[in-house]
Amino acid sequence: MFLAFTRFLLSFACLLPALAAAQEVPLLRVGVAPHTSSRVIIEMYQPLRLHLQKTLGSPVAIVTAPDFTEFARRALNQEYELVITTGHQAELLRSDARYRPLLTYRAPFRAVVVVASGSRAQSARDLAGSAVAGLSPSSLVTLWGLRWMNDRGAAGLTVRYVSAADSVAQLLLNGEVSAGTMSLANFQGLAPEVRARLRLLTESPAMVGRVYLLNQAETARAVAIDAALWSFAETPAGVDYFARYKLEGYRALQPGELDAMAPYADEVRTQLKKSAL
């Protein structure tokens, strides 16, 4: 009995360094902007989470927020170690919270304004005085879409905000709104039978898509995290991820890409101030 207990103590003592090391490894919280439902986001980023966890030897969690405004607030409060968000929020976080931009996707990012296939609307002016749907007051696709409508004569709009592109589509199909905004990628990701009952009224020029940014507090792990992201693109899981979501892989940001998002970053600041009142 005594010998067995001694062996147990020795075994436990051998485990102590490993347990201590595990406790010292900080959690990497990957904050993903709520461009779709939480369930879809967690599922979508599982391959990346598993790769980062294995490569960095650190626990990794995929987290999001109820809407884009709250996501920006949490990111500004330094609640994420790694952020994946739209270009205008990336500019905000770079400017106001010293997050470091790492990379973006090769696929161009476009916002679209969508109507029901049977809609009589052929221009923004045809939407005047009607209800339209958007993802959030500070969502890039919503900001771009509303600016496009207002600049082209769609006065007196009522805006309904929902949490995901499929909810925008449902409002359109139910006749509850005359138009909706979403990303082109999310439009293409709708169920075929839903997409067949919708049509694009317009689409934006190409803009910088979702950007990966690193919290300034992660300087010690910056090189390792950056390398882990790029290596993910070379794995079978990464190749499948880019193909499935039509993202084409990663690329470095070009000079001035985030600067062009400054006017939309200002809109997010405005929304943050309004929501704080």
Accessible surface in RSA format (square Angstrom, percent):
REM  Atomic radii and reference values for relative SASA: ProtOr
REM  Chains: A
REM  Algorithm: Lee & Richards
REM  Probe-radius: 1.40
REM  Slices: 20
REM RES _ NUM      All-atoms   Total-Side   Main-Chain    Non-polar    All polar
REM                ABS   REL    ABS   REL    ABS   REL    ABS   REL    ABS   REL
RES MET A   1   203.00 105.1 155.60 103.0  47.39 112.8 129.46 110.1  73.53  97.4
RES PHE A   2   165.18  82.6 157.59  97.6   7.59  19.8 161.26  97.8   3.92  11.2
RES LEU A   3   109.13  60.8 107.40  76.8   1.73   4.4 107.61  75.6   1.52   4.1
RES ALA A   4    61.52  56.6  52.18  80.5   9.34  21.2  54.56  76.8   6.96  18.4
RES PHE A   5   112.89  56.5 108.16  67.0   4.73  12.3 112.39  68.1   0.50   1.4
RES THR A   6    44.79  31.9  44.68  45.3   0.11   0.3  41.86  56.2   2.93   4.4
RES ARG A   7   147.49  61.9 145.55  74.2   1.94   4.6  49.40  67.5  98.10  59.5
RES PHE A   8   122.25  61.2 116.48  72.1   5.77  15.0 121.66  73.8   0.59   1.7
RES LEU A   9    88.71  49.4  84.95  60.8   3.76   9.5  85.12  59.8   3.59   9.7
RES LEU A  10   113.07  63.0 112.31  80.3   0.76   1.9 112.63  79.1   0.44   1.2
RES SER A  11    64.10  54.2  57.61  76.9   6.50  15.0  33.15  70.6  30.95  43.4
RES PHE A  12    92.82  46.4  91.00  56.4   1.82   4.7  92.35  56.0   0.47   1.3
RES ALA A  13    51.34  47.2  43.05  66.4   8.30  18.9  43.47  61.2   7.87  20.9
RES CYS A  14   100.69  76.2  77.55  86.5  23.14  54.4  31.59  80.0  69.10  74.5
RES LEU A  15    99.98  55.7  99.94  71.5   0.04   0.1  99.98  70.2   0.00   0.0
RES LEU A  16    86.50  48.2  84.60  60.5   1.90   4.8  84.89  59.6   1.61   4.3
RES PRO A  17    90.13  65.7  77.36  70.5  12.77  46.4  85.57  70.7   4.55  28.3
RES ALA A  18    62.69  57.6  49.14  75.8  13.54  30.8  58.10  81.8   4.59  12.2
RES LEU A  19    85.78  47.8  85.03  60.8   0.75   1.9  85.55  60.1   0.23   0.6
RES ALA A  20    45.15  41.5  42.31  65.3   2.84   6.5  44.33  62.4   0.83   2.2
RES ALA A  21    52.59  48.4  48.97  75.6   3.63   8.2  51.31  72.3   1.28   3.4
RES ALA A  22    65.26  60.0  46.71  72.1  18.55  42.2  53.87  75.9  11.39  30.2
RES GLN A  23   154.98  86.7 120.04  87.7  34.94  83.2  45.85  97.6 109.13  82.8
RES GLU A  24   138.07  79.3 111.70  84.5  26.37  62.8  49.28  95.3  88.79  72.5
RES VAL A  25    48.51  31.9  39.60  35.9   8.91  21.5  41.44  36.0   7.07  19.2
RES PRO A  26    70.02  51.0  60.69  55.3   9.32  33.9  70.02  57.8   0.00   0.0
RES LEU A  27    82.38  45.9  70.59  50.5  11.79  29.6  70.59  49.6  11.79  31.7
RES LEU A  28     0.00   0.0   0.00   0.0   0.00   0.0   0.00   0.0   0.00   0.0
RES ARG A  29    81.27  34.1  81.27  41.4   0.00   0.0  21.23  29.0  60.03  36.4
RES VAL A  30     0.00   0.0   0.00   0.0   0.00   0.0   0.00   0.0   0.00   0.0
RES GLY A  31     0.00   0.0   0.00   N/A   0.00   0.0   0.00   0.0   0.00   0.0
RES VAL A  32     0.00   0.0   0.00   0.0   0.00   0.0   0.00   0.0   0.00   0.0
RES ALA A  33     0.03   0.0   0.03   0.0   0.00   0.0   0.03   0.0   0.00   0.0
RES PRO A  34     9.04   6.6   6.88   6.3   2.16   7.9   6.88   5.7   2.16  13.5
RES HIS A  35    13.00   7.1  13.00   9.0   0.00   0.0  12.40  12.8   0.60   0.7
RES THR A  36    25.68  18.3  22.53  22.8   3.15   7.5   7.41   9.9  18.27  27.6
RES SER A  37    40.99  34.6  35.81  47.8   5.19  11.9  39.39  83.9   1.60   2.2
RES SER A  38    59.31  50.1  53.18  71.0   6.13  14.1  28.57  60.8  30.74  43.1
RES ARG A  39   166.57  69.9 156.21  79.6  10.36  24.7  81.63 111.6  84.94  51.5
RES VAL A  40    46.38  30.5  46.26  41.9   0.13   0.3  46.26  40.2   0.13   0.3
RES ILE A  41     0.00   0.0   0.00   0.0   0.00   0.0   0.00   0.0   0.00   0.0
RES ILE A  42    79.81  45.4  79.81  59.5   0.00   0.0  79.81  57.5   0.00   0.0
RES GLU A  43   102.38  58.8  91.92  69.5  10.46  24.9  40.31  78.0  62.07  50.7
RES MET A  44    10.34   5.4   8.43   5.6   1.91   4.6   6.21   5.3   4.14   5.5
RES TYR A  45     0.19   0.1   0.00   0.0   0.19   0.5   0.19   0.1   0.00   0.0
RES GLN A  46    52.08  29.1  52.08  38.1   0.00   0.0  32.54  69.3  19.54  14.8
RES PRO A  47    42.47  31.0  36.00  32.8   6.48  23.5  40.44  33.4   2.03  12.6
RES LEU A  48     1.30   0.7   0.92   0.7   0.38   1.0   0.92   0.6   0.38   1.0
RES ARG A  49    48.74  20.5  48.74  24.8   0.00   0.0   7.59  10.4  41.16  24.9
RES LEU A  50    95.85  53.4  91.27  65.3   4.58  11.5  91.66  64.4   4.19  11.3
RES HIS A  51    31.58  17.3  25.67  17.8   5.91  15.1  21.39  22.0  10.19  11.9
RES LEU A  52     0.00   0.0   0.00   0.0   0.00   0.0   0.00   0.0   0.00   0.0
RES GLN A  53    62.72  35.1  59.31  43.3   3.41   8.1  17.42  37.1  45.30  34.4
RES LYS A  54   184.00  89.8 155.84  95.6  28.16  67.0 108.64  97.8  75.35  80.3
RES THR A  55    71.64  51.0  38.62  39.1  33.03  78.7  39.72  53.4  31.92  48.3
RES LEU A  56    35.30  19.7   5.46   3.9  29.85  75.0   9.68   6.8  25.63  69.0
RES GLY A  57    51.89  64.0   0.00   N/A  51.89  64.0  35.78  98.2  16.11  36.1
RES SER A  58     3.45   2.9   0.95   1.3   2.50   5.8   2.54   5.4   0.91   1.3
RES PRO A  59    59.68  43.5  56.32  51.3   3.36  12.2  58.76  48.5   0.92   5.7
RES VAL A  60     7.36   4.8   0.00   0.0   7.36  17.7   0.00   0.0   7.36  20.0
RES ALA A  61    30.87  28.4  27.75  42.8   3.13   7.1  30.87  43.5   0.00   0.0
RES ILE A  62    15.30   8.7   1.42   1.1  13.88  33.5   1.42   1.0  13.88  37.7
RES VAL A  63    51.24  33.7  46.31  41.9   4.94  11.9  51.24  44.5   0.00   0.0
RES THR A  64    22.43  16.0  10.94  11.1  11.49  27.4  11.04  14.8  11.40  17.2
RES ALA A  65     7.30   6.7   0.00   0.0   7.30  16.6   4.31   6.1   2.99   7.9
RES PRO A  66    91.98  67.0  63.81  58.2  28.17 102.4  76.59  63.2  15.39  95.7
RES ASP A  67    55.61  39.0  52.34  52.1   3.26   7.7  19.10  45.0  36.51  36.4
RES PHE A  68     4.60   2.3   4.60   2.9   0.00   0.0   4.60   2.8   0.00   0.0
RES THR A  69    13.30   9.5  13.30  13.5   0.00   0.0  11.52  15.5   1.78   2.7
RES GLU A  70    45.36  26.0  44.80  33.9   0.56   1.3  13.10  25.3  32.26  26.3
RES PHE A  71     0.00   0.0   0.00   0.0   0.00   0.0   0.00   0.0   0.00   0.0
RES ALA A  72     0.16   0.1   0.16   0.2   0.00   0.0   0.16   0.2   0.00   0.0
RES ARG A  73    66.75  28.0  66.44  33.9   0.31   0.7  38.82  53.1  27.92  16.9
RES ARG A  74    69.16  29.0  69.16  35.3   0.00   0.0   7.38  10.1  61.78  37.4
RES ALA A  75     0.00   0.0   0.00   0.0   0.00   0.0   0.00   0.0   0.00   0.0
RES LEU A  76    46.78  26.1  32.95  23.6  13.83  34.8  32.95  23.1  13.83  37.2
RES ASN A  77    90.97  62.7  67.60  65.3  23.37  56.3  17.00  40.9  73.97  71.5
RES GLN A  78    64.22  35.9  53.24  38.9  10.98  26.1  43.04  91.6  21.18  16.1
RES GLU A  79    68.28  39.2  65.24  49.4   3.04   7.2  21.78  42.1  46.50  38.0
RES TYR A  80     6.74   3.1   6.74   3.8   0.00   0.0   6.68   5.0   0.06   0.1
RES GLU A  81    20.29  11.7  20.29  15.4   0.00   0.0   4.65   9.0  15.65  12.8
RES LEU A  82     0.00   0.0   0.00   0.0   0.00   0.0   0.00   0.0   0.00   0.0
RES VAL A  83     0.00   0.0   0.00   0.0   0.00   0.0   0.00   0.0   0.00   0.0
RES ILE A  84     0.00   0.0   0.00   0.0   0.00   0.0   0.00   0.0   0.00   0.0
RES THR A  85     0.00   0.0   0.00   0.0   0.00   0.0   0.00   0.0   0.00   0.0
RES THR A  86     8.68   6.2   8.68   8.8   0.00   0.0   8.68  11.7   0.00   0.0
RES GLY A  87     0.00   0.0   0.00   N/A   0.00   0.0   0.00   0.0   0.00   0.0
RES HIS A  88     0.00   0.0   0.00   0.0   0.00   0.0   0.00   0.0   0.00   0.0
RES GLN A  89     0.12   0.1   0.12   0.1   0.00   0.0   0.06   0.1   0.06   0.0
RES ALA A  90     0.00   0.0   0.00   0.0   0.00   0.0   0.00   0.0   0.00   0.0
RES GLU A  91    14.26   8.2  14.26  10.8   0.00   0.0   0.53   1.0  13.73  11.2
RES LEU A  92     0.11   0.1   0.11   0.1   0.00   0.0   0.11   0.1   0.00   0.0
RES LEU A  93     0.09   0.0   0.09   0.1   0.00   0.0   0.09   0.1   0.00   0.0
RES ARG A  94    85.80  36.0  76.85  39.2   8.95  21.3  26.25  35.9  59.55  36.1
RES SER A  95    61.40  51.9  24.39  32.6  37.01  85.3  23.77  50.6  37.63  52.7
RES ASP A  96    75.18  52.7  37.80  37.6  37.38  88.4  20.25  47.6  54.93  54.8
RES ALA A  97     7.18   6.6   1.27   2.0   5.91  13.5   7.14  10.1   0.04   0.1
RES ARG A  98   171.96  72.2 160.43  81.8  11.53  27.4  58.91  80.5 113.05  68.5
RES TYR A  99     3.19   1.5   0.00   0.0   3.19   8.3   0.00   0.0   3.19   3.9
RES ARG A 100   120.24  50.5 117.05  59.7   3.19   7.6  51.42  70.3  68.82  41.7
RES PRO A 101    36.84  26.8  21.87  19.9  14.97  54.4  21.87  18.1  14.97  93.0
RES LEU A 102    19.22  10.7   1.35   1.0  17.87  44.9   3.29   2.3  15.94  42.9
RES LEU A 103     0.00   0.0   0.00   0.0   0.00   0.0   0.00   0.0   0.00   0.0
RES THR A 104     0.00   0.0   0.00   0.0   0.00   0.0   0.00   0.0   0.00   0.0
RES TYR A 105     5.80   2.7   4.66   2.7   1.14   3.0   4.66   3.5   1.14   1.4
RES ARG A 106   140.93  59.2 126.43  64.4  14.51  34.5  25.35  34.6 115.58  70.0
RES ALA A 107    15.33  14.1  10.00  15.4   5.33  12.1  10.00  14.1   5.33  14.1
RES PRO A 108    82.50  60.1  56.02  51.1  26.48  96.3  64.09  52.9  18.41 114.4
RES PHE A 109    20.67  10.3  17.24  10.7   3.44   8.9  20.63  12.5   0.04   0.1
RES ARG A 110    69.80  29.3  67.29  34.3   2.51   6.0   2.23   3.0  67.58  41.0
RES ALA A 111     0.15   0.1   0.15   0.2   0.00   0.0   0.15   0.2   0.00   0.0
RES VAL A 112     0.26   0.2   0.00   0.0   0.26   0.6   0.00   0.0   0.26   0.7
RES VAL A 113     0.00   0.0   0.00   0.0   0.00   0.0   0.00   0.0   0.00   0.0
RES VAL A 114     0.00   0.0   0.00   0.0   0.00   0.0   0.00   0.0   0.00   0.0
RES VAL A 115     0.00   0.0   0.00   0.0   0.00   0.0   0.00   0.0   0.00   0.0
RES ALA A 116    28.64  26.3  28.28  43.6   0.35   0.8  28.28  39.8   0.35   0.9
RES SER A 117    59.37  50.2  41.34  55.2  18.03  41.5  20.11  42.8  39.27  55.0
RES GLY A 118    70.04  86.4   0.00   N/A  70.04  86.4  42.71 117.2  27.33  61.2
RES SER A 119    32.67  27.6  14.44  19.3  18.24  42.0  17.33  36.9  15.35  21.5
RES ARG A 120   223.27  93.7 203.51 103.7  19.76  47.0  78.66 107.5 144.61  87.6
RES ALA A 121     8.18   7.5   4.72   7.3   3.46   7.9   5.86   8.3   2.32   6.1
RES GLN A 122   131.72  73.7 107.85  78.8  23.88  56.8  50.34 107.1  81.38  61.7
RES SER A 123    49.30  41.7  45.85  61.2   3.45   7.9  41.23  87.8   8.07  11.3
RES ALA A 124     1.78   1.6   0.00   0.0   1.78   4.0   0.00   0.0   1.78   4.7
RES ARG A 125   161.17  67.7 154.78  78.9   6.39  15.2  56.24  76.9 104.93  63.6
RES ASP A 126    81.74  57.3  48.15  47.9  33.60  79.4  16.39  38.6  65.35  65.2
RES LEU A 127     1.29   0.7   1.07   0.8   0.22   0.6   1.29   0.9   0.00   0.0
RES ALA A 128    49.59  45.6  27.63  42.6  21.96  50.0  27.82  39.2  21.77  57.7
RES GLY A 129    59.66  73.6   0.00   N/A  59.66  73.6  26.08  71.6  33.58  75.2
RES SER A 130    30.04  25.4  21.45  28.6   8.59  19.8  30.04  64.0   0.00   0.0
RES ALA A 131    28.40  26.1  22.25  34.3   6.15  14.0  22.25  31.3   6.15  16.3
RES VAL A 132     0.50   0.3   0.50   0.4   0.00   0.0   0.50   0.4   0.00   0.0
RES ALA A 133     0.83   0.8   0.00   0.0   0.83   1.9   0.16   0.2   0.67   1.8
RES GLY A 134     0.48   0.6   0.00   N/A   0.48   0.6   0.48   1.3   0.00   0.0
RES LEU A 135    10.70   6.0   4.14   3.0   6.56  16.5   4.14   2.9   6.56  17.7
RES SER A 136     1.15   1.0   0.26   0.3   0.89   2.1   1.15   2.4   0.00   0.0
RES PRO A 137    38.31  27.9  35.46  32.3   2.85  10.3  36.48  30.1   1.82  11.3
RES SER A 138     0.00   0.0   0.00   0.0   0.00   0.0   0.00   0.0   0.00   0.0
RES SER A 139     0.97   0.8   0.97   1.3   0.00   0.0   0.00   0.0   0.97   1.4
RES LEU A 140     0.88   0.5   0.31   0.2   0.57   1.4   0.31   0.2   0.57   1.5
RES VAL A 141     6.33   4.2   5.94   5.4   0.39   0.9   5.94   5.2   0.39   1.1
RES THR A 142     0.44   0.3   0.44   0.4   0.00   0.0   0.44   0.6   0.00   0.0
RES LEU A 143    18.15  10.1  14.47  10.4   3.68   9.3  15.09  10.6   3.07   8.3
RES TRP A 144    28.92  11.6  28.67  13.9   0.25   0.6  11.50   6.1  17.42  28.3
RES GLY A 145     0.22   0.3   0.00   N/A   0.22   0.3   0.22   0.6   0.00   0.0
RES LEU A 146    28.84  16.1  28.84  20.6   0.00   0.0  28.84  20.3   0.00   0.0
RES ARG A 147    89.86  37.7  84.32  43.0   5.54  13.2  37.19  50.8  52.67  31.9
RES TRP A 148    28.70  11.5  25.50  12.3   3.19   7.5  21.50  11.5   7.19  11.7
RES MET A 149     0.00   0.0   0.00   0.0   0.00   0.0   0.00   0.0   0.00   0.0
RES ASN A 150    90.21  62.2  69.14  66.8  21.06  50.7  23.90  57.5  66.31  64.1
RES ASP A 151   103.54  72.5  67.11  66.8  36.43  86.2  21.72  51.1  81.81  81.6
RES ARG A 152   123.21  51.7 111.60  56.9  11.61  27.6  41.16  56.3  82.05  49.7
RES GLY A 153    25.70  31.7   0.00   N/A  25.70  31.7  17.95  49.3   7.74  17.3
RES ALA A 154     0.26   0.2   0.00   0.0   0.26   0.6   0.04   0.1   0.21   0.6
RES ALA A 155    71.03  65.3  61.06  94.2   9.97  22.7  68.87  97.0   2.16   5.7
RES GLY A 156    61.42  75.7   0.00   N/A  61.42  75.7  39.85 109.4  21.57  48.3
RES LEU A 157    35.99  20.0   6.51   4.7  29.48  74.1   6.51   4.6  29.48  79.3
RES THR A 158    83.80  59.6  79.77  80.9   4.03   9.6  52.45  70.4  31.35  47.4
RES VAL A 159    42.33  27.9  20.49  18.5  21.84  52.6  20.49  17.8  21.84  59.2
RES ARG A 160    97.72  41.0  93.75  47.8   3.97   9.5  33.31  45.5  64.41  39.0
RES TYR A 161    97.27  45.4  66.39  37.8  30.88  80.4  49.76  37.4  47.51  58.6
RES VAL A 162    32.65  21.5  21.91  19.8  10.75  25.9  31.17  27.1   1.48   4.0
RES SER A 163    70.45  59.5  57.67  77.0  12.78  29.4  40.28  85.8  30.17  42.3
RES ALA A 164     3.61   3.3   3.61   5.6   0.00   0.0   3.61   5.1   0.00   0.0
RES ALA A 165     5.76   5.3   5.44   8.4   0.32   0.7   5.44   7.7   0.32   0.9
RES ASP A 166    89.57  62.7  82.54  82.2   7.03  16.6  33.50  78.8  56.08  55.9
RES SER A 167    39.21  33.1  33.18  44.3   6.03  13.9  15.05  32.1  24.16  33.8
RES VAL A 168     0.00   0.0   0.00   0.0   0.00   0.0   0.00   0.0   0.00   0.0
RES ALA A 169     1.66   1.5   1.66   2.6   0.00   0.0   1.66   2.3   0.00   0.0
RES GLN A 170    91.46  51.1  91.24  66.7   0.22   0.5  35.90  76.4  55.56  42.1
RES LEU A 171    16.18   9.0  16.18  11.6   0.00   0.0  16.18  11.4   0.00   0.0
RES LEU A 172     5.02   2.8   0.75   0.5   4.27  10.7   0.75   0.5   4.27  11.5
RES LEU A 173    33.52  18.7   9.19   6.6  24.33  61.2  11.45   8.0  22.07  59.4
RES ASN A 174    84.96  58.6  51.77  50.0  33.20  79.9  16.77  40.4  68.19  65.9
RES GLY A 175    64.25  79.2   0.00   N/A  64.25  79.2  31.02  85.1  33.24  74.4
RES GLU A 176    80.21  46.1  59.05  44.7  21.17  50.4  32.53  62.9  47.68  38.9
RES VAL A 177    11.23   7.4   0.00   0.0  11.23  27.1   4.19   3.6   7.05  19.1
RES SER A 178    36.58  30.9  24.19  32.3  12.39  28.5  33.60  71.6   2.97   4.2
RES ALA A 179     0.00   0.0   0.00   0.0   0.00   0.0   0.00   0.0   0.00   0.0
RES GLY A 180     0.00   0.0   0.00   N/A   0.00   0.0   0.00   0.0   0.00   0.0
RES THR A 181     0.70   0.5   0.70   0.7   0.00   0.0   0.70   0.9   0.00   0.0
RES MET A 182     0.00   0.0   0.00   0.0   0.00   0.0   0.00   0.0   0.00   0.0
RES SER A 183     9.22   7.8   8.55  11.4   0.67   1.5   6.22  13.2   3.00   4.2
RES LEU A 184    34.30  19.1  34.26  24.5   0.03   0.1  34.26  24.1   0.03   0.1
RES ALA A 185    49.99  46.0  37.53  57.9  12.46  28.3  39.32  55.4  10.67  28.3
RES ASN A 186    31.36  21.6  26.03  25.2   5.33  12.8   4.99  12.0  26.37  25.5
RES PHE A 187    20.23  10.1  20.23  12.5   0.00   0.0  20.23  12.3   0.00   0.0
RES GLN A 188    77.48  43.3  65.92  48.2  11.57  27.5  17.92  38.1  59.56  45.2
RES GLY A 189    64.76  79.9   0.00   N/A  64.76  79.9  33.93  93.1  30.83  69.1
RES LEU A 190    14.47   8.1   8.13   5.8   6.33  15.9  11.45   8.0   3.02   8.1
RES ALA A 191    42.25  38.8  29.79  46.0  12.45  28.3  36.16  50.9   6.09  16.1
RES PRO A 192    93.04  67.8  88.00  80.2   5.04  18.3  88.87  73.4   4.16  25.9
RES GLU A 193   120.00  68.9 109.64  82.9  10.36  24.7  67.17 129.9  52.84  43.1
RES VAL A 194    34.33  22.6  33.88  30.7   0.45   1.1  34.33  29.8   0.00   0.0
RES ARG A 195    75.59  31.7  72.30  36.9   3.29   7.8  10.46  14.3  65.13  39.5
RES ALA A 196    79.66  73.2  45.18  69.7  34.48  78.4  57.91  81.6  21.75  57.6
RES ARG A 197   130.39  54.7 128.51  65.5   1.88   4.5  42.06  57.5  88.33  53.5
RES LEU A 198    10.47   5.8   0.00   0.0  10.47  26.3   0.00   0.0  10.47  28.2
RES ARG A 199    63.21  26.5  59.43  30.3   3.78   9.0  48.18  65.9  15.02   9.1
RES LEU A 200    61.01  34.0  38.37  27.4  22.65  56.9  38.37  26.9  22.65  60.9
RES LEU A 201    27.95  15.6   4.12   2.9  23.84  59.9   4.93   3.5  23.02  61.9
RES THR A 202    29.63  21.1  19.72  20.0   9.90  23.6  11.82  15.9  17.81  26.9
RES GLU A 203    74.07  42.5  57.56  43.5  16.51  39.3  23.51  45.5  50.56  41.3
RES SER A 204     1.16   1.0   0.00   0.0   1.16   2.7   0.06   0.1   1.10   1.5
RES PRO A 205    92.27  67.2  83.95  76.5   8.32  30.2  91.16  75.3   1.10   6.9
RES ALA A 206    57.93  53.3  32.14  49.6  25.79  58.7  32.29  45.5  25.64  67.9
RES MET A 207    27.23  14.1  13.92   9.2  13.31  31.7  19.68  16.7   7.55  10.0
RES VAL A 208     8.12   5.3   1.05   1.0   7.07  17.0   1.83   1.6   6.30  17.1
RES GLY A 209     5.08   6.3   0.00   N/A   5.08   6.3   3.45   9.5   1.63   3.7
RES ARG A 210    23.98  10.1  22.71  11.6   1.26   3.0   1.57   2.1  22.41  13.6
RES VAL A 211     0.00   0.0   0.00   0.0   0.00   0.0   0.00   0.0   0.00   0.0
RES TYR A 212     0.00   0.0   0.00   0.0   0.00   0.0   0.00   0.0   0.00   0.0
RES LEU A 213     0.00   0.0   0.00   0.0   0.00   0.0   0.00   0.0   0.00   0.0
RES LEU A 214     3.17   1.8   3.04   2.2   0.13   0.3   3.04   2.1   0.13   0.3
RES ASN A 215     7.41   5.1   5.74   5.6   1.66   4.0   0.57   1.4   6.84   6.6
RES GLN A 216    68.64  38.4  52.63  38.5  16.00  38.1  26.36  56.1  42.28  32.1
RES ALA A 217    85.15  78.3  49.12  75.8  36.03  82.0  60.39  85.0  24.76  65.6
RES GLU A 218    20.05  11.5  18.53  14.0   1.52   3.6   1.80   3.5  18.25  14.9
RES THR A 219   107.85  76.7  95.31  96.6  12.54  29.9  78.60 105.6  29.25  44.2
RES ALA A 220   107.26  98.6  63.33  97.7  43.93  99.9  75.03 105.7  32.23  85.4
RES ARG A 221    41.53  17.4  40.44  20.6   1.09   2.6  39.54  54.0   1.99   1.2
RES ALA A 222     7.78   7.2   7.78  12.0   0.00   0.0   7.78  11.0   0.00   0.0
RES VAL A 223   125.60  82.6 121.47 110.0   4.13  10.0 124.37 108.1   1.23   3.3
RES ALA A 224    50.01  46.0  39.79  61.4  10.22  23.2  46.71  65.8   3.30   8.7
RES ILE A 225     0.00   0.0   0.00   0.0   0.00   0.0   0.00   0.0   0.00   0.0
RES ASP A 226    36.60  25.6  36.60  36.4   0.00   0.0   2.62   6.2  33.97  33.9
RES ALA A 227    56.26  51.7  47.54  73.4   8.73  19.9  53.36  75.1   2.90   7.7
RES ALA A 228     0.88   0.8   0.00   0.0   0.88   2.0   0.60   0.8   0.28   0.7
RES LEU A 229     0.00   0.0   0.00   0.0   0.00   0.0   0.00   0.0   0.00   0.0
RES TRP A 230    91.77  36.8  89.22  43.2   2.55   6.0  80.99  43.2  10.78  17.5
RES SER A 231    44.35  37.5  38.42  51.3   5.93  13.7  41.86  89.1   2.49   3.5
RES PHE A 232     0.14   0.1   0.14   0.1   0.00   0.0   0.14   0.1   0.00   0.0
RES ALA A 233    18.54  17.0  10.45  16.1   8.09  18.4  10.45  14.7   8.09  21.4
RES GLU A 234   143.01  82.1 117.34  88.8  25.67  61.1  47.21  91.3  95.79  78.2
RES THR A 235    34.56  24.6  32.45  32.9   2.11   5.0  33.98  45.6   0.58   0.9
RES PRO A 236   119.46  87.1 107.10  97.6  12.36  44.9 114.46  94.5   4.99  31.0
RES ALA A 237    48.47  44.6  37.49  57.9  10.98  25.0  45.89  64.6   2.58   6.8
RES GLY A 238     0.00   0.0   0.00   N/A   0.00   0.0   0.00   0.0   0.00   0.0
RES VAL A 239    88.74  58.4  85.82  77.7   2.92   7.0  87.67  76.2   1.07   2.9
RES ASP A 240    71.58  50.1  66.69  66.4   4.89  11.6  23.54  55.4  48.04  47.9
RES TYR A 241     4.55   2.1   1.76   1.0   2.79   7.3   4.55   3.4   0.00   0.0
RES PHE A 242    13.39   6.7  12.33   7.6   1.06   2.8  12.57   7.6   0.82   2.4
RES ALA A 243    72.98  67.1  47.24  72.9  25.74  58.6  59.08  83.2  13.90  36.8
RES ARG A 244   146.47  61.5 119.75  61.0  26.72  63.6  45.36  62.0 101.11  61.3
RES TYR A 245    58.93  27.5  48.94  27.8   9.98  26.0  44.67  33.6  14.25  17.6
RES LYS A 246   134.89  65.8 121.00  74.2  13.90  33.1  87.31  78.6  47.58  50.7
RES LEU A 247    13.01   7.2  13.01   9.3   0.00   0.0  13.01   9.1   0.00   0.0
RES GLU A 248   106.86  61.4  84.89  64.2  21.97  52.3  43.45  84.0  63.42  51.8
RES GLY A 249     7.05   8.7   0.00   N/A   7.05   8.7   7.05  19.3   0.00   0.0
RES TYR A 250     4.03   1.9   0.46   0.3   3.58   9.3   0.39   0.3   3.64   4.5
RES ARG A 251    61.86  26.0  57.97  29.6   3.89   9.3  38.04  52.0  23.82  14.4
RES ALA A 252    58.07  53.4  52.75  81.4   5.31  12.1  52.75  74.3   5.31  14.1
RES LEU A 253    40.56  22.6  19.06  13.6  21.50  54.1  19.06  13.4  21.50  57.9
RES GLN A 254   100.31  56.1  95.63  69.9   4.68  11.2  33.13  70.5  67.18  51.0
RES PRO A 255   132.59  96.6  99.79  91.0  32.80 119.2 111.78  92.3  20.81 129.3
RES GLY A 256    39.62  48.9   0.00   N/A  39.62  48.9  22.60  62.0  17.03  38.1
RES GLU A 257    37.38  21.5  29.60  22.4   7.78  18.5  22.68  43.9  14.70  12.0
RES LEU A 258     8.02   4.5   5.84   4.2   2.18   5.5   5.84   4.1   2.18   5.9
RES ASP A 259    84.02  58.9  73.82  73.5  10.21  24.1  29.30  68.9  54.73  54.6
RES ALA A 260    66.89  61.5  44.38  68.5  22.51  51.2  56.71  79.9  10.18  27.0
RES MET A 261     9.65   5.0   9.65   6.4   0.00   0.0   9.65   8.2   0.00   0.0
RES ALA A 262    40.28  37.0  39.09  60.3   1.18   2.7  40.25  56.7   0.02   0.1
RES PRO A 263    64.46  47.0  57.22  52.2   7.24  26.3  61.84  51.1   2.62  16.3
RES TYR A 264    24.29  11.3  24.29  13.8   0.00   0.0  12.00   9.0  12.29  15.1
RES ALA A 265     0.44   0.4   0.44   0.7   0.00   0.0   0.44   0.6   0.00   0.0
RES ASP A 266    76.75  53.8  75.24  74.9   1.51   3.6  24.32  57.2  52.44  52.3
RES GLU A 267    57.26  32.9  55.92  42.3   1.34   3.2   6.53  12.6  50.73  41.4
RES VAL A 268     0.00   0.0   0.00   0.0   0.00   0.0   0.00   0.0   0.00   0.0
RES ARG A 269    64.23  27.0  62.19  31.7   2.04   4.9  39.35  53.8  24.88  15.1
RES THR A 270    60.70  43.2  58.92  59.7   1.78   4.2  34.07  45.8  26.63  40.3
RES GLN A 271    33.54  18.8  32.74  23.9   0.79   1.9   0.11   0.2  33.43  25.4
RES LEU A 272    20.12  11.2  18.54  13.3   1.58   4.0  18.89  13.3   1.23   3.3
RES LYS A 273   147.12  71.8 142.24  87.3   4.89  11.6  90.42  81.4  56.70  60.4
RES LYS A 274   123.76  60.4 111.68  68.5  12.08  28.8  68.36  61.5  55.39  59.0
RES SER A 275    62.83  53.1  26.09  34.8  36.74  84.6  38.19  81.3  24.64  34.5
RES ALA A 276    76.49  70.3  38.62  59.6  37.87  86.2  46.81  65.9  29.68  78.6
RES LEU A 277   187.11 104.2 123.67  88.5  63.44 159.5 154.30 108.4  32.81  88.3
END  Absolute sums over single chains surface
CHAIN  1 A    13403.4      10848.6       2554.8       8062.8       5340.6
END  Absolute sums over all chains
TOTAL         13403.4      10848.6       2554.8       8062.8       5340.6
